[in-house]
Amino acid sequence: MPLLDDMATYLASCTSAFIVAKGTAGNTVKSALLDRTPVPDTMTALYETGGGPPNWVFGSTAPAYETCGLQVLHRSTSYAIAHVRAHSAYVWLGGIRNQRLPAAASTDCLYLDCEPTSPPFTVGPDANGRWLVSSNFIVRKERDD
């Protein structure tokens, strides 16, 4: 499973506060709703960002592990709600160590770690006055084939 699907499924399994939204086409929404499906004022979006070089292991002909970047952006009309959700995701994702995700899938992927690069921080309000709070991570995982 791709990184964003795994992380969205993991966050949704941690609490009912994180709901994985669906677009009209049935695709899991991580970064944008291109089909103009209405979205709530309070929501969490996942973005894949630049990572680092792959990791090779002795005797391999291809990289064994990927180093990916992940941004988790929380939006709400209330700064407090956006920050609480950002901190929750920061703790839950930051606790991933040598874990297969998603745990219920037969094609699970080994995540070596999900390391926060900083505590949650405000990005400021969006054009509609909703607060944006971000947390960023470096994720090391098995390579997708």
Protein Blocks (a to p, Z undefined) as FASTA:
>chain_A
ZZklmmmmmmmmmpmklccdddfkopacfkbcfkopacdfbdcdddddddddddddehia
bdfbdcdddddddddfbfklmmmmmmmmmmmmmmpghiacdfkbmkbccdfbacdfbdcd
debjcfkopacddddddddddddZZ
